[in-house]
């Protein structure tokens, strides 16, 4: 059986973002059946319908990467009880031009983190609403919120929190079979 191609979107442009550290931790602990690929959306212009007439190459490449994936994993920080603007911008480009939504019918997973005790509750639920509109199949359980994210990694970026490590294992045990349900 071939590996599941899981495209990962970290939701942050910061070089040392906690969402990128989470990506590394997830990749290290990924099951044999999963191949994770981090999608770079840093070069996408700010979405503007006027740009659709001459669709940007960066957006075309981003859409192709989405379409090639078996599933999408969003790892998002929480900004002001919602998702970061750069993540929403990437989502918008992936849904355009009108009626050419690259996200449609893709299985998705969401992991959220925040410095606050809520662990990105607001961001995850806003993102769920957006993904539902885009016709994605978002795994509902297990929910994966990480509070106090700044305490979960050492100075080298290695995951040091056993509870998060256990939750990563639980997540993979659910997400891989969830994706496989959508394979034809």
Secondary structure as UniProt FT lines:
FT   STRAND          4..9
FT   TURN            15..16
FT   HELIX           18..28
FT   TURN            32..33
FT   STRAND          34..38
FT   TURN            42..43
FT   HELIX           49..54
FT   HELIX           57..68
FT   STRAND          71..77
FT   TURN            80..81
FT   HELIX           85..94
FT   TURN            95..99
FT   TURN            102..105
FT   STRAND          107..113
FT   TURN            117..118
FT   HELIX           121..133
FT   TURN            134..135
FT   STRAND          137..138
FT   STRAND          145..146
FT   HELIX           149..151
FT   TURN            155..156
FT   HELIX           162..180
FT   TURN            181..182
//
